[in-house]
């Protein structure tokens, strides 16, 4: 990451967002503001925004629409569909958290929150690109180039949604290990509670189908009552061909 201040785009209106913008500016970030989807596109340039914060809004549907448009590529090329997004919660409801993750948020800070927590989550997301750009992970016929954001099995590219790709990388870094659902919720979705949710199962099911489509049927294994592992037999050689293994 360069020495210049990261650029944060805060989407939303109202006193809460004004106060948040002031705090982030005081911490040295370059702040841009947008009130809706059209302004989000107008205030961005390709590759120029490091993190998008979806702040509070009168109607949750407005933010969901913005996030769906972003992830669907409707804002490209001004805004990268894979841009990091931090959803700023407005309620204590678990339903809001799950809906934000399902639509495509990278992390959620739940209401009520303290600024220090939001700042810590923002900094984690800003670091995540550096960590994930660590090179090439190869496990058997599976090759993941994190720099090119591409996964190939044999000679066939996998067609993966963003969070399916994140799940694949996470499992591939230690393919013989069984990751619990709670671990995956925390480490990929940032969801700290251990309540009942089908989020991991839904993404794992789609990832399993995508792997099967390219000839890797049976690679993603569900360990009943625990979680998931990538290696079908629980072991295998993992080579980090470039960069370092992330923590």
N, C-alpha and C positions, 0 to 999 in steps of 0.2 A: 504494500500500500504506500502511496506517495506521502511526502511530508505535508502536503497541502491539506487544509481541513476537509473532512468528509462533508458531502452535500446531502442534507436531509430534506425531503419534501413532505410537509405536513398537510394532510388533506382534512378539511373541516373548518367550521366557523364557530364563533361563540367565545365567551370569556375563558372557558377551560382550555381551549386550543391556543388562545392568545397568551395565557400564562405559561403554557407548556413551551410555546415558541420562544418566549423570553428566556426561560431557563436554559433551553438548549443552545441558544445564541450565546448566553453567558459562559457556557461550557466550551465555546470555541467552534461550534459547528456552523457551517453555512446553511442558512435556513431559507427555504422557499415555501410559499403558501399556495394552496389551491382549495377551492370550495366544492368542486364537483369534478366529474369525469372530463368535461371539456377543458376546464382549467388545468387539470392534471396533465393533459397532453400539451397544452400551450406553455406550461411552465417547465417543460422537460426538453432535453436534447439527448440524442442517442448516447448511452454510456455515461451520462453526466450526473445521474442521481445514484448515490450509494445506498440509500435506504428510504423507503416510503413508510410514513406513519399514518395510519388511518385513524384520525382522531374522532372525538365524539361528534355526533350529528343528530339532528332532531328525529330522523327516521333511519333505523338500522338498514332498511332496504336500499338506501342511497349508498351506503358503504359496501354492501354486498354487491350491488350493481357495478360499482367501481372496480372491485376486486375481480369479479367475473370477467369484466371487460379487459382488465390487465392480463389475467391468465389465459384468456381466449385469444390474445394477440391483437385485439381490436385497437390498442393504443400504439402499436408498433408503426413505424420505427422509432418514434419519439421516446417511447418508454419500453424498455426490454421486458418481455413477458415473464422472464425469470427474475425480475428485480426482487430484492428482499423486502418483505412487508411485515411490519409490526402493527398488530391490531390493538388499539387502545380500548379496553372494555368499558362499557357504560352501565353494566348491571353485574350482580353476583351470580347470575344464572349460568349453570353449566351448559345449557343449550346454546347460549351465545358463543361460548368458547368453542364448542364442537362445530357449530355452523361456520365459524370463522376459519377453523382449520380445514374443514371439508371444502370450502370454497377456494382456499389457497393461501391463507396466511402462514408465514413462517414461524411466528410466535405471537402470543397473546399476553398482555398484561391485564389482569382482572381488576375490576373496580370493587371496592376502593383501593387505590394504590398510592404508594409514596413515590416521589420523583426519583429517588435513588434506585428503586427497583426498575423503573422504566429505563433509566439511563444504563443500568447494568445489562438489561436485555438488549437494548439498542447496540451497545458496544460488542456484545457477543455475536449479534447478527453481522455487524460490520467486520468482525474478525473471521467469520465463517467462510467467506470466499477465499481468504488466504489459506486457511486450513485445508479446504477441499481441493485446492489447486495444487496438490502435492505430487502429481505425476500419474503413473499408470499402475493399476492394480490388476494382476493376472492370476487367475485361479483356474487351472485346467484350460478348457477351451474358452473360458469367459475372460474377456479383456475390457477393462473400464479405463477410459482416458478421462480423468477428471478435469483436465485443462480444456479439452475439446467438448466436454459434457456429452460423452458418447459411450455406449456400452455395446459390445459386439460378442456374439457367441459363434465361434468358428469364423465364418466370413459374413454372417448375417447380423445386421444391426438390430437392436431391440428398440421397439417403439414404446417408450415409457412416459407416463405423466411425471411431473416434477417430483412429487412425493414418493412415487414408486421408485424413481431413480435414486432418491436420497436413501430410501430403505435398502435398496440393493447395495449401494456403497457401504452403508453401515454394516450390513451382514458380511460383505465380502472382505472387509478388513480383518475379520477373524472368523473364517467360514466354519470352523469346527465347533465354535462356541454357540450355545443356546442362549439367545437374548430373551429375557422375559418381556411380556407385553408392557409392564410398567416401565422398564428400562427404555424401551423403544418410544413410548409415549413421552417420556421426559427428554430423551436425547435427540429425537427427531422433531417431535411436535412441540416440545417445551411445555407439555401438560403435566403439572407437578402432582396433581391428585391421583389417587389410585382407584377411582371409582369405575364402575362398569361402563365400558364403551366398546363399540365395534369398529372404531377407527382403524386400529392396527389390522384387525382381521380383514376388513374391506380392502385395504391397500395391499395386504399380503396376497389376497385372492386374485386381485388384478395382476400383481407382479408374477404370480405363479402361472397364470394364463399366458402372459407375455413371454415368459421363459419357455413354456411348452410350445408356443408358436414357432420358436426358432430352433427347436430340437433339444431343449434343456428341461424336458419334462421330469419331474421328480427332484429337481435341484433344490427347490425351496421346501424345507421340511417343517411341518408343524409338530411340535412336541406337546402332546396333550396335557393341558393344565399348566403349562409353563410358558411357552412362547415359540420362537422360530430360530432356525439355523439355515445357512445356505448349503453347506456340504451335505449331500444325500447320505453319505456314510459316516458323517461326523468327523472326518479328518481329510487331509489333503495338503498339498504344497501350495503355499501362498507366497508369491514373489512381488515385492515392491520394486518395480523396475526403475522408478525415478522418484526423487523427493523423499519425504519422510512419512512415517506412519503418524496419523493424528492421534492426539490424546483422546 
